[in-house]
Amino acid sequence: MRALILKVTSLGDIIHTLPAVTDASRAIPGIRFDWVVDETFAEIPSWHRSVDRVIVLGNRRWRKTPWSPLFNGELSRFIRELRAVRYDVIIDVQGQLGKTIWIARLAHGTRCGFDWSSVRERPASLFYHRRIPVPKGQHAVERNRQLFAQALGYPVPPGLGDHGIDRQELFKVRIDSKRLVFLHGTSWRTKQWPVEYWEGLVRLAGEGGYRVLMTWGNEEERARAEQLAGGRGHVTVRPKASLAEFARDMASAAGVVAVDTGLCHLAAALGIPTVSMFGPTSTGLTGGYGESQHYLEADFPCAPCLRKRCNYRGPSRVQPACFEAITPQRVWDTLMSVLEAGKPICISTRSLGSS
């Protein structure tokens, strides 16, 4: 059996699809997958053993100059590659008219996707041959696992899904027990842990004899990373790198501390013990998925608000206010307990008391 996966963007969403591929490959011996993905994330599907072809398109780049792929031949090359194989099943995990429906209609095969009540954009379901009901209100990984299972005809395996990536085998690295990665950058200001808290955590890491790698994705984040490094000998600001290069660097880390960001899902896929701080967003729907993922969730009247702007007007020592009780010492103590215990736990600020 040969199947085509349509999951074009974004980083976390693509990673959330990997456990479903693992389920299918174990349930159906010999099944092989091709995967359509944006060029920005092209490395990720190739890390899974059951993915043969990664069919790349410049989705994000094309949106900026919509006529260029027509004239430079990129679109025609993409279509030829897409239509070179007739698939038994086409699984549209994205469910968006502007991103995947046009691709699904161009490809050869039976189109499957979420039904009207389950899909991201409801009209998208009208273009599928098979419309599959998957209840909302679940983690994205579990929804994807159920979609694949129904599309391909096997029961969802019990327990947590497996991303199917062995970081030591894939990147040929050894785990450095004194190396940490801090993921401070995120798209929403309300998801950003206070800078003064990051400074406190950097200090605690140095006192504990750990080396820290700081990451960044834009100029604002680079400036913050350099501020946090502040000439400290145990902190390195990572130069700009491809996703694969960064994943190789991160794969050797003993642990990760992160806010709610796409890279925390990469840490989850690589099986790196991670402590993530969640204020305005919910871990239940899109948190890092896996046994090695550990959460500090805000115990705050309006959390999770799911808002990009904080509307809280009460007294608070930090901004965003919902992070006040998630202090550097608590994060550090949690990380140390995770690394020492080597077993999955899930901690929220409710279980840690108030500050």
C-alpha positions in Angstrom: 0.0 0.0 0.0 1.2 3.5 -0.8 -0.3 6.6 0.8 0.2 10.4 0.4 0.2 12.7 3.4 -0.8 16.3 3.1 0.6 18.3 6.0 2.3 21.3 4.6 2.8 23.5 7.7 3.7 24.3 10.5 6.5 22.9 12.6 4.5 21.6 15.5 1.6 20.4 13.3 4.0 18.4 11.1 5.7 16.8 14.1 2.2 15.9 15.5 1.6 13.8 12.4 4.6 11.5 12.9 3.1 9.2 15.6 0.2 8.4 13.2 2.8 7.3 10.6 4.4 5.0 13.1 1.0 3.5 14.0 0.3 2.8 10.4 3.7 1.3 9.6 3.3 -1.1 12.5 -0.3 -2.1 11.6 0.2 -2.5 7.9 3.6 -4.2 7.0 5.1 -2.8 3.9 3.1 0.4 3.7 5.1 3.4 2.4 4.3 7.1 2.5 5.0 10.1 0.4 4.6 13.5 2.1 3.9 17.0 0.7 5.5 19.7 2.9 6.6 23.2 2.7 10.4 23.6 1.9 11.0 25.2 5.4 10.2 21.9 7.1 11.3 19.4 4.4 13.8 17.6 6.7 11.3 16.5 9.3 9.3 13.9 7.3 12.5 12.3 6.0 13.5 11.4 9.6 10.8 8.8 9.7 11.8 5.4 8.2 8.4 4.8 6.6 8.5 8.0 4.5 10.0 7.4 1.0 9.5 10.7 -0.9 9.3 14.2 0.5 7.5 16.3 -2.1 8.5 19.9 -1.5 6.6 23.1 -2.4 7.4 26.7 -1.6 4.0 27.4 0.0 5.2 30.3 2.2 7.5 31.8 -0.3 4.9 31.5 -3.1 2.4 33.5 -1.2 4.7 36.5 -1.2 5.1 36.4 -5.0 2.1 34.3 -6.3 3.0 34.6 -10.0 6.7 33.6 -9.8 6.1 29.8 -9.5 4.1 29.9 -12.7 6.8 31.6 -14.7 9.9 30.0 -13.2 8.6 26.4 -13.6 8.5 25.6 -9.9 4.7 24.9 -9.9 4.8 22.7 -13.0 7.7 20.7 -11.5 5.8 20.2 -8.3 2.7 19.0 -10.1 4.6 16.5 -12.2 6.2 15.1 -9.1 2.9 14.9 -7.3 1.1 13.1 -10.1 3.9 10.7 -10.8 2.4 8.1 -8.5 -1.2 6.8 -8.1 -1.9 6.4 -4.4 -4.1 4.0 -2.6 -5.0 6.7 -0.1 -4.5 10.4 0.2 -4.7 11.6 3.8 -5.3 15.4 4.2 -4.3 16.1 7.8 -4.3 19.9 7.2 -7.8 20.4 6.0 -7.4 23.9 4.6 -8.8 25.1 1.2 -5.8 27.4 0.4 -3.1 25.0 1.6 -4.0 21.3 0.8 -7.3 20.9 -1.0 -5.9 22.0 -4.3 -3.1 19.6 -3.9 -5.4 16.7 -2.9 -7.5 17.3 -6.1 -4.4 17.3 -8.3 -3.0 14.0 -6.8 -4.2 10.6 -8.0 -6.0 8.5 -5.3 -8.8 8.3 -2.9 -9.0 11.5 -0.8 -9.6 11.1 2.9 -9.9 13.8 5.6 -11.8 15.0 8.6 -15.5 15.3 8.2 -17.6 18.6 8.4 -17.6 18.7 12.2 -14.0 17.7 12.6 -12.0 19.6 10.0 -10.2 22.9 10.5 -12.1 24.6 7.6 -15.5 23.0 7.1 -15.9 23.5 3.3 -12.7 21.5 2.9 -14.5 18.3 3.8 -16.7 18.6 0.7 -13.7 17.7 -1.5 -12.9 14.3 0.1 -14.1 10.9 -1.1 -14.2 9.7 2.5 -15.1 12.0 5.4 -13.9 10.8 8.7 -15.3 11.8 12.1 -12.8 12.5 14.8 -14.0 14.3 17.9 -12.4 17.7 18.7 -11.2 18.5 22.2 -8.3 16.0 22.0 -4.6 16.5 21.6 -3.7 17.0 17.9 -1.5 13.8 17.9 -4.5 11.7 19.1 -6.8 13.2 16.4 -4.2 12.5 13.7 -3.8 8.9 15.0 -7.5 8.3 14.8 -7.7 9.9 11.3 -5.0 7.6 9.9 -6.5 4.5 11.6 -9.9 5.0 10.1 -8.5 6.0 6.7 -6.2 2.9 6.5 -8.4 0.4 8.4 -6.8 -0.6 11.7 -7.6 0.1 15.4 -5.7 2.9 17.1 -2.9 1.2 19.2 -3.3 1.8 23.0 -1.0 4.1 24.9 1.1 7.0 23.8 2.1 7.4 20.2 5.7 7.0 19.0 7.2 9.7 16.8 9.5 7.1 15.2 12.7 9.0 15.6 15.8 7.7 17.4 17.9 10.8 18.0 21.1 9.0 18.7 20.8 6.8 15.6 19.6 9.6 13.3 22.2 12.2 14.3 25.0 9.9 15.6 25.4 11.9 18.8 26.1 11.2 22.5 24.0 12.7 25.3 26.0 15.4 27.2 24.7 15.2 30.8 25.7 18.8 31.4 24.2 20.5 28.4 20.9 22.3 28.3 18.9 24.1 25.6 16.7 27.1 26.4 13.9 27.8 24.0 12.8 31.3 24.8 11.4 32.5 21.5 7.7 32.2 20.6 5.2 33.9 18.3 2.8 35.4 21.0 4.0 37.9 23.5 1.6 36.4 26.0 3.5 33.1 25.8 6.9 34.7 26.5 8.2 33.8 30.0 9.5 37.1 31.6 13.1 38.0 30.7 14.0 38.5 34.4 12.9 34.9 35.0 15.1 33.7 32.2 18.0 35.6 33.7 17.4 33.9 37.0 17.3 30.5 35.3 20.5 31.1 33.4 22.2 32.0 36.8 20.9 28.8 38.4 22.2 26.7 35.5 25.7 28.2 35.9 25.7 27.6 39.6 24.7 24.0 38.9 27.6 23.5 36.5 25.6 23.3 33.3 26.3 24.8 29.9 23.4 26.4 28.1 22.6 26.8 24.4 20.3 29.8 23.6 18.4 29.7 20.4 16.8 32.5 18.3 14.6 32.7 15.2 14.5 36.5 14.4 16.4 39.7 15.3 14.3 40.4 18.4 14.9 36.9 19.8 18.6 37.1 19.0 18.9 40.4 20.9 17.1 38.7 23.9 19.4 35.7 23.7 22.5 37.9 23.7 21.2 39.8 26.6 20.6 36.6 28.6 24.0 35.3 27.7 25.5 38.6 28.9 29.1 37.5 28.6 28.6 34.5 30.8 31.1 31.7 30.0 28.5 28.9 30.4 26.1 30.3 27.9 26.4 30.1 24.0 24.1 31.8 21.6 23.5 29.5 18.6 24.4 31.0 15.2 21.6 30.9 12.6 21.2 27.3 11.4 18.9 25.1 9.4 16.3 23.1 11.2 18.4 19.9 10.7 21.5 21.5 12.0 19.7 22.8 15.1 18.1 19.4 15.7 21.5 17.8 15.6 22.7 20.3 18.2 19.7 19.8 20.4 19.8 16.0 20.1 22.9 15.8 22.3 21.3 17.9 25.1 20.4 16.4 28.5 17.4 18.6 28.8 15.4 21.5 27.4 13.5 24.4 29.0 10.9 25.9 26.7 7.9 28.2 26.4 5.0 27.1 24.1 6.8 27.1 20.8 7.2 24.9 17.7 10.7 23.9 18.8 9.4 22.3 22.0 7.6 19.8 19.7 10.9 19.1 18.1 12.3 18.3 21.5 9.4 16.0 22.1 9.9 14.2 18.8 13.6 13.7 19.7 12.7 12.3 23.1 14.6 15.0 25.1 13.4 15.6 28.7 11.7 19.0 28.5 10.1 21.3 31.0 7.7 23.7 29.3 6.0 26.8 30.8 2.4 27.4 29.8 0.4 30.5 30.6 -2.2 31.5 28.1 -2.3 28.3 26.2 -3.4 24.7 27.0 -1.2 21.7 27.2 -4.2 19.4 26.6 -4.6 20.3 22.9 -1.1 21.2 21.6 1.4 20.6 24.4 4.6 18.7 23.7 3.6 15.1 23.3 5.6 12.2 24.8 6.7 10.6 28.0 9.6 12.9 28.4 7.5 16.1 28.3 6.7 17.9 31.6 4.6 21.0 32.1 4.3 23.9 34.5 0.9 25.3 33.9 -0.3 28.7 35.2 -2.6 28.6 38.1 -4.3 31.9 37.3 -7.9 33.1 37.2 -8.0 33.7 33.5 -5.6 31.0 32.3 -5.6 29.5 29.8 -7.1 32.5 28.0 -5.9 31.6 24.5 -5.2 35.3 23.7 -2.3 37.0 22.1 -2.9 40.1 24.3 -3.0 40.0 28.0 -6.2 41.7 29.4 -5.4 41.2 33.1 -5.3 44.5 34.9 -4.6 43.4 38.5 -1.4 43.7 40.5 1.5 41.5 39.3 5.3 41.5 39.7 5.8 40.2 36.1 4.3 40.4 32.7 2.5 38.4 31.4 0.9 38.1 34.9 -0.1 34.5 34.5 3.5 33.4 34.8 4.1 35.0 38.2 4.0 31.7 40.1 6.2 29.9 37.6 9.4 31.2 39.0 13.0 30.3 38.0 13.6 28.3 41.1 10.5 26.2 40.5 11.5 25.6 36.9 15.0 24.6 37.9 13.8 22.3 40.7 11.4 20.6 38.3 14.1 20.2 35.6 16.5 18.7 38.2 13.9 16.2 39.4 13.1 15.2 35.8 16.8 14.7 34.9 17.5 12.8 38.1 14.4 10.6 38.1 14.5 9.8 34.4 10.8 9.1 34.4 7.6 11.0 33.2 5.9 13.4 35.5 3.5 16.2 34.9 3.6 19.2 37.2 1.5 22.3 37.3 1.7 25.3 39.6 -1.4 24.0 41.4 0.7 21.1 42.8 3.6 23.4 43.7 1.6 25.9 45.7 1.5 29.7 45.4 4.5 32.0 45.4 
